[in-house]
Amino acid sequence: MTLTPKERAERSAQAMWAPDRASHWMGMALHEVDEGTATLSLEVQPHHCNGHGMCHGGVTFALADSAFAFACNSRNRTTVAQQNSITYVAPAHQGDTLTARAEERALNGRSGIYDVQVTNQTGAVIAEFRGLSRQIKGRLFDETGEDAS
């Protein structure tokens, strides 16, 4: 059976989501994946906030990083972060719902570039994240009926 790119992305996400304890622990929700794209969200809880009463930058980064991970693994090729950076544009606060939308910008061989925009429930931009990926050995699930690792 040949999978469409969207089916492959969804199967890849299923393979990653169940054992992704960090994203679950932080309270993230996976909404949509397709080839080279992913959307996740997080409602900012009291334990996500720093001493200034704002969402901790590391929480925003983690949400963007998770969206990046699902986007760059959408082709069923084990892919990891090579380098990531984030620019914080506005603060998020307790009760805000943050949404991270990752989009592939370039894929050449085993290296990719992905941009992730994090917005709040009103659509205000909270952060811009850029992730550089690198495919490594392995697959997330077996597409052939044989061991694909």
N, C-alpha and C positions, 0 to 999 in steps of 0.2 A: 504494500500500500504506500503510495506516495503522498506525503503531507504537503499542504499548502504552506506558504511562509507563516501565515497567521496561526495555523494549527501547530506548526513546529514551535512557534514562539509561546503559545499557550501550554504546550506539553513541557517545554523547557522551564517555564515559570512554575508549573505544578511540581516539577522535580526539585526546584530550588526552594519553593515557598514552605513546604512542610517542614524541612529540617532547619529553616532559617530562624533560629531561636532569638537572635538579636532583634530582628525586625518585629517579631511577635512581642517580645518583652517590652520594646519601646512603645507598642501600641499602634504600629503601622497597619494600614490596610492596602492590599494590592487590588487595583481597580481594572486595569487594562494593560495588555501587552500586544505587540505586533512586532514584525521584523524591524529591529532597530529602535523601538520605542517602548516606553513603559510609563504608567501613571500610578503613583502611590499617594496616600494621604496619612495624616496624623492629627488628632485633636490634642492641642497643647494642654497638658494636665499640670497640676501644681508641682509634681516632681520633675517636670521638664524645665522649670524656671530657675534662673540664677538669682544672685543676690540683688540684682536691680529690678527684679520682678518681671523680667522679660524671658522669653524662651531662650534657653542656653544655645549658643552658636553651634555647639557640638551636636545637639539634637537636630537642628536644621541641616547640618552637614550630613549626619547619619541618614536622614530621610532622602536627601539628594543622592547620596552614595548608593542607597538601596535601589532607587529608581534607575540610576546609572547601571547597576549590576544586572538588573532584569533586562534592560535594553541591550546591553552588550553581550548577554548570554542567550539572546533570542534565537540564534541560529543553531542551537544545540552543539556549540563548541565551547568547552570550558574556557572562560575568559576572566581575567583578573585585572585589577587596577594597576596601572603603571605609574600614573601621577594624577593627582586631583588638586583643584584649587577652587576657592569659593570667595565671592564678594557679597558681603551683607549690605543690602540696600535700605531695609527698614526693619524695625523690631517686630517680633510677634509676641503675643501675650497669652496668658492662660485663657482658655475658652476658644481661641482661634483654631480654625481648621486649616492646616497647611497642606497644599497639594504640590507634589513634585512631578513635573512632566519632563521625561528624558527623551531626547531626539538625537539620532545618529547624524553626525555632520560629514564624516568621512570614514571609509574602511578601505584599507590598502594592505593586502596580505594578512598578517596576523595583528596589525595595529589599527586601532580605531580612535576616533575623536567624537565625544558626546557632550552635548550641552543640556543642562537641566535647569529649568526655571522653577523656583519655589514661590508660590503665591498664597495669599490667605483667602478667606471665604468671600471677600469683596473683589478679588482679582488683583489686589495690590501686590506688587513684586516685593518679596521679602529677601530673596537671594538669587544670585546667578552662579552656577557651578559648571566647571568644565572638567571632564574626566577623560583621561587617555587610557586606553585599554590595550591588553596584550593577550592573544589567544595562547593557551598552553595545551599540553597533551590531554586528551580525554573529551568525553561527551557527557551530557547530563542524563540522557536516556538512550536506550538502544532502539535505533530505527530499522535495523536490518534483521532482527531476530537472532543476531549473534552478539557476543560480547563486544561492545564498541569502544571499550577503554583503551 
